[in-house]
C-alpha cells in the first residue's frame, strides 16, 4: 500500500507534490553509470531514485529526497508516470537497474509496477531499502534486494530504524542481502547483534564505511578489512566516492 493512503505518517508528505495513480514521486533518473556499492559493485547500471523517506539519518547523503528543512522538495521531487520513467531507463541501455531512495518501500505499489515493466524489457532490478517499511509487492518484483538496517550512528530511534517484523521477513528470502553502513570499528558489534538476531548467514552480509572522501574511504576500509574478513562478511567500497567524489547523478 502506498503512503498516500495509510502506509506512512501523513505529515511526511506535507508540501510534497503527490503522484496520481500510475505515477511515482521521482528524485532523479540517471545513467549509464556504475553501481558503486554492495554485491553488484562495478557493474554498469541505471539508477531510479525515489522521493521521500520515513527515517532521517544524521549522515544521509541523499537528504535532498526527504529533508524539507534544507531542500525545496517541491523543486527536488516531481511526479512522473511509470511508463515515462520506464522509457527513460530503457533508453539508458544498462541491464542492471537500481531502484533506491529515499525509501522506495513508501511507494511500493508504483515501484513494483515499474520493476515489472523493466523486467519484461530484460532488465535486472536491484532494490535498496532500509528494511523499516513493509515491501509489499516489491518483495517479489525485484531480482536482488539490498537491505541496509540503520545502526545507532544514524541517531534514529531504535524502534523506528529496526523493524524486526520487516527484517525477519526479508531475512527469510534467498534474494535478499544485508549491507550495514558503519562509521567506527566498534560498530561491528552492533552489526553482529542484528545478524545473530535475524540468523543471517555470513555470506549475505556486507559492511560499508560511511565515508564521503576517497582518502576517508580508503582509511576506513583498511581499518575494517581484517575484522570483516574474520567474520566471513564482505567489505564494500563506494566507487562513486572514489571515482567522482560523490557527485550527484554519477
N, C-alpha and C positions, 0 to 999 in steps of 0.2 A: 504494500500500500504506500502510495507516495505521500510526501509531507504536506501537500496542500490539503489533505484530509485529516488524518488523525495519527500519523506515524511520528510526529515530532512536535515540540513546543511551538505553538503558533508565533510566539514572539521572535523566533529566528527569522521569520520571513517579512517582518515589518520593513517597508521601504524597498523591498526587493521585487523586481518585475516577476510576476508569476506566470509560468508557462501554462498554456492551454493543453487539453488532451492531445497527444501526438507530438508534443514539444518537450524539449529538455532545456533546463537553465544552464547555459554554457559559459564557462570562463574563457577557454581557448581551445582551438584545434590546431595542431602543428605537426610538422614532419616533412620529409623524412629526417629522422634523427636516430640516435641510439638509445635503447633502454640502458640507463646508467646504473641500475641497482638490481640486486637480488638475482634469482636464478636465470633470468634472461639477459643479464648484463652483457653489453656489447652487440646485441642483435639489432639490426635495423628495425625501426618502429615508427608508427604514427601514434600521437597522443590525443586523447579526448579528455579535457579537464572539465569536470562538472562543478557547478557553483554550490556553495553553502556547506557548512559543517556543524555537527552537533557538539563538537569539542572546541577548545580554544587553547591549544598547546602553546606554551611560552616561546618555544623555539621554532614554531611553524614557519616554513619558508614559502608557503603559498597562502599567506593570510589575506591576500587580495581576493580570495574566493569566498571569504566569510566575514572579515573584520570591518564592520561599518564605522568603527571609531578612527580607523586610519585610511580607509579607502572608500571611494564613492561607488557603492555596489550597483547603483543604477547605471553607472558607466562601465564597470568591470564585468557585469553579467548581463546576458541577454537571452531571451527565449528563442530557440530555433527548432524548426521541425526535425523530427528524427530522420526523415528522408534527406533533408538538406545536409545534415551532419554526416550521414552515411555516404552521400555522394562525394563530399569533400574528402572524407577519409579514404574512400576507394581511389580517388584521383591521386592521392599521395603515393600509392603504389606499394607500401610496405605490407608484408604479410602479417606481421605482428602489430596488433592494435592494443595499446594500453589505455584502459579506462580508469581515471584517477580523479582526485578532487583537491580540496574539499572532501566530502564523504559521499561517494556515489550511491551508497545504500539509501540515502534520503530521497533519491529519485529511482527507486528500484524498478518500478514497472517500465518507465521510459527507457532506462539504461538497458534493461533486459531486451526490450524490443529492438533497440539499436544493435545490441550484440547478436541477436538472431539474424537480423538483416546482413550484418557484416560476415557472419559465419557462412551464410548462404553464398556470399561472394568470395568465399575461400580464405577469409581472414581468421587468424588465431587470436582469441580475446584473452587478455590478461587483465584482471581486476585488482586494483589496490584499495584496501579498506582497513579501517581501524578495528573492525570486529565489534563495534559498540552499538550497531544498529542491525536488526534482522535483515538479511539479504533478500528474502522473498524469492521471486522468480530469478533473480540474479545468480542464485546458488547453482543452478543447473544450466545457466545460459553462457557460462564462461569456461574456457579451456583450462585456465590456471587462475587461482585466487591467492593473492599475496596479502596476508593479514598482518597488520602492524599494531599489536596491542601497545597502548601507551604506558610508559613507565612513570614513576613519580617525578622524573625530571621534567615532565611536561606541565607540572604544577596544576594538575586537574584532580578533582575529587575522584577517589579510587572507585566509588560506586558507578560513576559516570564513564570512566575510561575502561574499566574491566567488567564487562557484562558477561558473566560466566555462562549464562544460558546460550548467548550467541556464540561465544568462543568454543563451548563444548560441541555445539552443532557443527561448527566449522572444522574442529579438530578431527571429527569423525569422517571427514570427506578426503578421499585419496588425492584429489586435485587441488588441495589446499596446502600452502606452506606458510611459515611464520617468519617475519622479519622484524627484529627489535632494534630501535634506534637508541644508542647509548652515548652518554657523554663522558662517563668515567668507568674505569676498570671495575670498581666496586659494584656497579650496577648489574654486572653479570649474575650476582647472587639473586637479584630480583627477577631476572630473566629465568634463572633456574627454578625459582619458586613457581612461576607461571607454567613453565614447561612440565614440571613434575605434576602440578595440579591437573593439567589437561592431558597428561600421559602422551606427550608429543615425542616421537622418536627423533634422535639427534639429526638424522639426515634431512629433516624438514625444518630445521632452524637456521636462520641467517642472522648474523649480527652486523649492524652497520653503524659506523661512527656518525654522530651529529656534528658535521664539520662543514664550514662554508668557504674554506680556502684550501688550495692544493697542499700547502705546507701543513696546515692543521689536520687535513685528512690523512696525509702520509704518516704524520707523527702518531695519530690515533690508531691507525691500522698496525703500525709497528708495535704499539703497546698492547693491542688486543690480540694479535695474531696467535701467539703461543697458547694463552688461556682458552681461546676459542677452539683451536685445533685439539687441545687436550680434552675438551668436552665432546668432540665429534661433531661440532657445529661448523657451519660455513661462514666465511668472512666476506662481506660485501663492500665493494668500493662505491664511489659516487662519481661515475665518469663525467657527468655533466659539470661537476666542480673541477675535476682535473683538466678537462678539455676546454671548457667555455666559462669557467669561473662562475657557474650557476646562472648564466644569463637566461633570462626568461624566454621561453619559446624555443629552447635548444635541448 
